[in-house]
Amino acid sequence: MNKIASKQNNIIKLIKKLKEKKYRYQHRLFFDEGIKNIDLSLSSNYIIKYLIVRENFKELGFLQKITAQLGEQKIYQVTEEIFDTLKDTVNSQGILAVYEMPSEVNFSKENENADRVLFLDHLNDPGNLGTIIRTALAGGISTIYYTKGTVDIYSPKVVRSAMGSLYFANMQIIDNIKTLHEIGYKIYSSSLEGSAAYKDSFTDEKIALVIGSEANGISDEVIAISDKKIKIPMDNKVAESLNASVAAGILIFEMMKDKLSL
């Protein structure tokens, strides 16, 4: 295992920069923290470039497991003081992995064969995005499209709140939802003005479920081409709307209930 004792080490300086989006994409790297997330990533196609462990890291069994898989040359032990400058969580477990971003794959109409997908329309809260990714995978959806105005999927909070699900999601930026319409998807939008109650409304075989931003909802151009506008009924004396990730969870499991045998 390598040891780093200086904050001026080039690897340490690089990881600090990865908290900012421009450096993540400049270097095509991002990081994640915690044993569970990192352990899940080991069975994915994501590649770990560096593994940073705090000098008093106690989970030696996990360290031994990951060392056997990565090799000692990728693993660096640092002091608690240095680790504290890198972490993005308050109660860190003392382990952090730096990953290579996967190559960007252009959307291909010919390769799209998933029956049910998500489309995230300018979602801008990182915690909500991470939770939606996690919920989608739990509900049997692995293909998630998102607009360029959506928060960066590799921001530390998104990665952390996805709880390892990001490593198994097919995440793709798409310029126009009309592309999905053209290959046979029916567009179902979550809307407070929806005319269809969410219960038993997901009747088409190929569906793209749209979740909008927390502040502005779904954009007018998406609403205009929607085949169904789905509404979740609620007691308006309590709340006028639901958090985006909560609404997504309700709709995802309703949409997938037949496939999940619920």
C-alpha positions in Angstrom: 0.0 0.0 0.0 1.2 3.5 -0.9 1.3 6.2 1.7 0.7 9.9 1.2 1.8 12.4 3.9 1.6 15.7 2.1 -1.5 17.8 1.2 0.6 19.0 -1.8 0.7 15.5 -3.3 -0.7 15.6 -6.9 -3.3 12.9 -6.3 -4.6 14.8 -3.2 -4.8 18.0 -5.2 -6.6 16.3 -8.0 -9.3 14.7 -5.8 -10.0 18.1 -4.2 -10.6 19.5 -7.6 -13.1 16.8 -8.4 -15.7 18.5 -6.1 -16.2 20.9 -9.0 -18.0 19.9 -12.2 -15.5 21.5 -14.6 -12.6 19.5 -13.2 -14.6 16.3 -13.2 -15.2 16.5 -16.9 -11.7 17.9 -17.6 -10.1 14.8 -16.1 -13.1 12.4 -16.7 -13.0 11.4 -13.1 -15.4 11.5 -10.1 -15.4 10.1 -6.6 -17.6 8.2 -4.2 -17.4 7.4 -0.5 -18.4 4.6 1.9 -17.9 0.8 2.0 -21.4 -0.1 0.6 -21.2 2.1 -2.5 -17.6 1.1 -3.3 -18.3 -2.6 -2.7 -21.3 -2.5 -5.1 -19.2 -0.8 -7.7 -16.7 -3.7 -7.7 -19.3 -5.8 -9.6 -20.0 -3.1 -12.2 -18.1 -1.9 -15.3 -16.8 1.2 -13.6 -13.0 1.4 -13.1 -11.4 2.6 -9.9 -8.3 4.7 -10.6 -7.4 5.4 -6.9 -8.6 4.1 -3.6 -7.9 6.4 -0.6 -8.1 5.0 2.9 -7.7 6.9 6.2 -4.8 5.6 8.4 -7.2 4.4 11.1 -9.5 2.6 8.7 -11.0 -0.3 10.7 -12.7 -2.5 8.2 -9.6 -4.6 7.4 -11.6 -7.4 5.9 -13.0 -5.1 3.2 -9.6 -3.6 2.7 -8.1 -7.0 2.1 -10.9 -7.9 -0.3 -10.6 -4.7 -2.4 -6.8 -4.9 -2.4 -7.0 -8.4 -3.9 -9.2 -7.1 -6.6 -7.5 -3.8 -7.4 -3.9 -4.5 -6.5 -1.8 -2.4 -4.0 -0.6 0.0 -6.6 -4.0 1.7 -6.7 -4.4 2.1 -2.9 -3.2 5.0 -0.9 -3.2 5.5 2.8 -3.4 9.1 4.1 -3.5 10.8 7.5 -6.8 11.7 9.1 -6.0 15.4 8.5 -5.5 14.9 4.8 -8.6 12.6 4.4 -10.7 15.3 6.1 -9.8 17.7 3.2 -11.1 15.2 0.7 -14.3 13.8 2.1 -17.7 15.2 1.2 -19.6 13.7 4.1 -19.7 14.6 7.8 -19.4 11.1 9.2 -17.1 9.4 6.7 -16.2 5.8 7.0 -12.6 6.7 6.0 -12.6 5.3 2.5 -13.0 7.0 -0.9 -12.7 5.8 -4.5 -11.9 7.8 -7.6 -13.6 6.4 -10.7 -13.0 6.8 -14.4 -16.1 8.2 -16.2 -17.4 5.8 -18.8 -17.1 6.7 -22.4 -20.0 8.8 -23.6 -22.2 6.7 -25.9 -24.4 8.5 -28.4 -28.1 7.6 -28.2 -29.0 5.0 -30.8 -32.6 4.3 -31.8 -31.6 0.8 -32.9 -30.2 -0.1 -29.5 -33.1 1.1 -27.5 -35.1 -2.0 -26.5 -36.2 -1.2 -22.9 -40.0 -1.2 -22.6 -40.1 1.3 -19.7 -37.7 4.2 -19.2 -37.4 7.4 -17.3 -37.0 10.9 -18.7 -35.8 13.6 -16.3 -36.7 17.0 -17.4 -34.2 19.6 -15.9 -34.1 18.0 -12.5 -31.8 20.2 -10.5 -31.7 18.8 -6.9 -28.7 16.4 -6.5 -30.3 14.5 -3.6 -33.5 13.9 -5.6 -31.6 12.8 -8.6 -29.6 10.2 -6.7 -32.7 8.9 -4.9 -34.6 8.6 -8.2 -31.8 6.6 -9.7 -31.8 4.3 -6.7 -35.6 4.0 -6.8 -35.7 3.3 -10.6 -33.2 0.5 -10.3 -35.1 -1.0 -7.4 -38.3 -0.8 -9.5 -36.8 -2.6 -12.5 -35.9 0.5 -14.6 -32.3 0.8 -15.7 -32.5 3.2 -18.6 -32.7 6.8 -17.5 -32.6 9.8 -20.0 -32.0 13.3 -18.8 -31.8 16.8 -20.3 -28.7 18.9 -20.4 -30.2 21.2 -17.8 -30.3 18.3 -15.3 -27.8 18.4 -12.4 -24.5 16.6 -13.0 -25.0 12.9 -12.4 -21.4 12.6 -11.1 -21.7 15.3 -8.5 -20.7 13.9 -5.0 -24.2 14.3 -3.6 -25.9 12.5 -6.6 -23.4 9.7 -6.5 -23.7 9.3 -2.7 -27.5 9.4 -2.6 -27.8 6.9 -5.4 -26.3 4.4 -3.0 -24.4 2.4 -5.6 -27.2 2.2 -8.1 -25.5 4.7 -10.5 -23.0 2.0 -11.4 -25.7 -0.2 -12.9 -27.9 2.5 -14.5 -27.8 3.3 -18.2 -27.7 7.1 -18.0 -28.0 9.0 -21.3 -28.3 12.7 -22.1 -30.9 13.2 -24.9 -31.6 16.5 -26.6 -35.2 16.1 -27.4 -37.9 13.8 -26.0 -39.4 13.6 -29.5 -36.7 11.1 -30.3 -38.3 8.7 -27.9 -41.7 9.4 -29.4 -40.3 8.5 -32.8 -39.3 5.0 -31.8 -42.6 4.1 -30.3 -42.6 5.3 -26.7 -45.7 6.8 -25.2 -44.9 9.9 -23.2 -46.4 9.9 -19.7 -45.8 13.1 -17.7 -46.3 13.6 -14.0 -48.4 16.7 -13.7 -50.5 18.5 -11.1 -52.9 19.3 -13.9 -53.0 15.7 -15.1 -56.4 14.2 -16.1 -55.5 10.6 -15.5 -55.2 9.2 -12.0 -52.0 7.3 -11.6 -53.7 4.1 -10.5 -53.9 1.6 -13.4 -53.0 4.3 -15.9 -49.9 2.7 -17.4 -51.6 0.7 -20.1 -49.1 1.1 -23.0 -46.2 -1.4 -23.5 -43.5 1.2 -24.2 -43.6 4.1 -21.8 -41.2 7.0 -21.1 -42.2 8.4 -17.7 -41.3 12.1 -17.3 -40.3 13.6 -14.0 -39.9 17.4 -13.9 -37.9 19.8 -11.9 -38.8 20.6 -8.3 -39.3 24.3 -9.0 -40.8 24.4 -12.4 -42.3 21.0 -13.1 -42.3 19.6 -16.6 -41.4 22.0 -19.5 -44.1 23.2 -21.9 -42.6 21.4 -24.9 -42.7 18.1 -23.1 -46.3 18.6 -21.9 -47.3 19.5 -25.4 -46.3 16.0 -26.8 -47.3 14.0 -23.8 -49.7 11.1 -24.5 -50.9 11.0 -20.9 -50.7 13.5 -18.0 -50.6 11.5 -14.8 -51.8 13.0 -11.5 -51.2 11.7 -8.0 -54.2 12.6 -5.9 -53.5 14.1 -2.6 -55.0 16.1 0.3 -54.2 19.7 -0.7 -54.8 20.8 2.9 -51.5 19.1 3.7 -49.4 19.8 0.6 -49.9 21.2 -2.9 -47.2 19.0 -4.4 -44.8 16.1 -3.7 -41.1 16.1 -3.6 -39.8 15.0 -7.1 -38.2 11.8 -5.8 -41.3 10.8 -3.8 -43.6 11.4 -6.8 -41.2 9.4 -9.0 -41.2 6.5 -6.5 -45.0 6.3 -6.5 -45.2 6.4 -10.3 -42.3 4.0 -10.9 -43.7 1.2 -8.8 -47.2 1.7 -10.2 -45.8 1.6 -13.7 -43.7 -1.5 -13.0 -46.1 -3.4 -10.8 -47.1 -6.0 -13.4 -43.4 -6.7 -14.2 -42.5 -6.9 -10.5 -45.6 -9.1 -9.7 -46.8 -6.6 -7.1 
